[in-house]
Amino acid sequence: MKKLIFVLLPVMLSCTAFAELKGGLSRLELAEPTEIDGIPCKEEALLYPDGRLEGCLLSRDAKVAGHLFPAGSWPYFDPPGTLKCVFLKHDFEVQGYLLRGESHYYQTCFHPNGWLRFGNLTEATVIQGVPCEKSTRKIWLSKGPSGVYFHDNGRLKGCRLSRDIHSFKQHKWIEIDREGNVVNVVFDEESGR
């Protein structure tokens, strides 16, 4: 059952940007690159009932809500127009971290204030003194979630350890509070991770 859930996870994530289509979103086919709400779009865009952009395929590299994203990425927004997440076209650096792309396989999300909320590292990376594991589909399937989470102040919130550190073992999920203190280490038998 655990493996089935993690096999379905990438499929579910790939549908996230389109999940609200039944909730009043409309699809706009674009014959040529078009700017919508200041975002350079191509091929198609999804619009909220009030006509504001929910998401689109970027026609070129573009700065969106203060973040540079490569052409072919799909940023999407909540109804007030705040950037929620982006599916990066390819691996790309966001707020100093090299994150996985591959279009709709890996998601990168943001807090309403613009700070990174979630991403998938391309390589094991030490973040604020914590060795965080890279994120791959294989790791998600065999060990559970392997992305990195951040608080809305930019501090690391949680990740899977890429190596032993102090008394904490490699591959364990570690949770950290807003001030940088370890508040929990989740063991496999506790959470199914």
C-alpha positions in Angstrom: 0.0 0.0 0.0 2.9 2.4 0.9 4.5 1.9 -2.5 1.1 2.4 -4.3 0.7 5.7 -2.6 4.1 6.9 -3.6 3.6 5.6 -7.2 0.4 7.7 -7.4 2.0 10.8 -5.8 3.8 12.0 -9.0 0.6 11.5 -10.9 -1.4 13.5 -8.3 1.2 16.3 -8.3 1.2 16.5 -12.1 -2.6 17.2 -11.9 -2.3 19.9 -9.2 -2.3 22.9 -11.6 -5.3 21.6 -13.4 -7.2 20.3 -10.4 -9.4 23.4 -10.1 -10.5 23.3 -13.7 -13.9 22.0 -12.6 -14.1 24.8 -10.1 -14.7 27.5 -12.6 -11.4 27.8 -14.3 -11.3 28.3 -18.1 -8.7 27.1 -20.5 -7.4 29.7 -23.0 -5.6 28.4 -26.1 -3.0 30.9 -27.3 -2.1 31.1 -31.0 1.0 33.2 -30.2 2.9 34.2 -27.1 0.7 36.5 -25.0 1.3 38.5 -21.8 -1.4 37.9 -19.2 -1.3 39.7 -15.9 2.3 40.6 -16.7 3.3 36.9 -17.3 4.6 35.9 -20.7 2.4 32.8 -21.7 2.3 30.5 -24.7 0.2 27.7 -26.0 -2.4 27.7 -23.1 -3.3 29.4 -19.9 -5.9 28.8 -17.2 -8.0 31.7 -16.0 -10.1 32.2 -12.9 -13.7 33.2 -13.4 -12.8 36.9 -13.0 -10.3 36.6 -15.8 -7.1 36.6 -13.7 -4.4 34.1 -14.5 -4.3 30.8 -12.5 -1.3 29.5 -14.5 0.3 29.2 -17.9 3.3 27.8 -19.8 6.1 30.5 -19.8 7.0 31.6 -23.4 10.4 32.8 -22.3 12.6 33.1 -19.2 10.7 35.4 -16.9 10.7 37.0 -13.5 7.6 36.0 -11.7 6.8 37.5 -8.3 10.5 38.3 -7.9 11.8 34.8 -9.0 13.4 34.0 -12.3 12.0 30.9 -14.0 13.1 29.3 -17.2 10.9 29.3 -20.4 8.6 26.2 -20.4 8.0 26.4 -16.7 4.4 26.5 -15.4 3.8 29.0 -12.5 0.4 29.1 -10.9 -1.3 31.5 -8.6 -4.0 31.6 -6.0 -7.1 33.7 -6.7 -5.7 36.9 -5.3 -2.8 36.5 -7.8 -0.1 35.3 -5.3 2.4 32.8 -6.7 1.7 29.4 -5.1 4.0 27.0 -7.0 5.9 26.4 -10.2 6.7 23.3 -12.2 10.2 24.1 -13.4 11.0 23.1 -17.0 14.4 21.8 -15.9 16.6 21.9 -12.9 17.0 25.5 -11.9 18.3 27.6 -9.0 15.7 29.2 -6.8 16.6 31.4 -3.8 20.1 29.9 -3.9 19.1 26.2 -4.1 19.4 24.0 -7.2 16.0 22.4 -7.5 14.6 19.7 -9.7 12.6 20.5 -12.7 11.3 18.0 -15.3 8.1 19.9 -15.8 5.2 18.4 -13.8 7.2 15.8 -12.0 8.7 18.1 -9.3 6.9 21.1 -7.8 8.5 24.1 -6.2 6.2 26.1 -3.9 6.3 29.5 -2.1 4.9 31.2 1.0 2.6 34.2 0.3 5.4 36.5 1.3 7.6 35.0 -1.5 10.0 32.8 0.6 10.5 29.3 -0.7 8.1 26.9 1.0 9.0 23.6 -0.7 11.5 22.2 -3.3 13.3 19.1 -4.4 17.1 19.3 -4.3 19.1 18.0 -7.2 22.0 17.1 -4.9 22.6 16.5 -1.2 23.0 20.1 0.2 23.9 21.5 3.6 21.2 24.0 4.4 21.8 26.1 7.5 24.1 23.5 8.9 21.7 20.5 8.2 22.8 18.0 5.5 19.6 17.5 3.4 19.2 14.6 1.0 18.6 15.1 -2.7 15.2 14.3 -4.0 14.5 11.7 -6.6 11.5 9.6 -7.5 13.4 6.5 -6.3 14.0 8.1 -2.9 10.3 9.2 -2.7 9.3 5.6 -3.4 11.7 3.7 -1.2 12.1 6.1 1.8 9.2 8.5 1.6 9.2 12.3 1.1 12.6 13.7 0.4 12.0 17.4 -0.5 13.0 20.3 1.7 10.5 22.5 3.5 11.1 26.1 4.7 9.4 28.4 7.2 8.1 31.7 5.9 11.1 33.4 7.4 13.5 31.4 5.1 14.6 29.0 7.9 14.8 25.3 7.1 11.6 23.5 8.4 12.4 19.9 7.5 14.3 17.5 5.3 15.6 13.9 5.0 19.2 13.7 6.3 21.8 12.9 3.6 24.3 11.7 6.3 24.6 11.1 10.0 24.9 14.3 12.0 25.3 14.3 15.8 23.0 11.5 17.1 20.7 11.7 14.1 21.1 9.0 11.4 21.2 9.3 7.7 17.8 9.1 5.9 15.8 10.1 8.9 13.3 13.0 8.5 14.2 16.0 10.7 11.9 18.8 11.7 13.2 22.2 12.7 11.4 25.2 14.3 11.5 28.8 13.0 14.6 29.6 15.2 16.6 26.6 13.9 16.1 24.2 16.8 15.4 20.5 16.1 11.9 19.7 17.3 11.4 16.2 15.9 13.2 13.3 14.2 10.7 11.0 12.5 11.6 7.3 12.4 10.3 5.0 9.7 8.1 3.0 12.0 6.4 6.1 13.4 5.1 7.7 10.2 5.4 5.3 7.3 8.2 7.5 5.8 
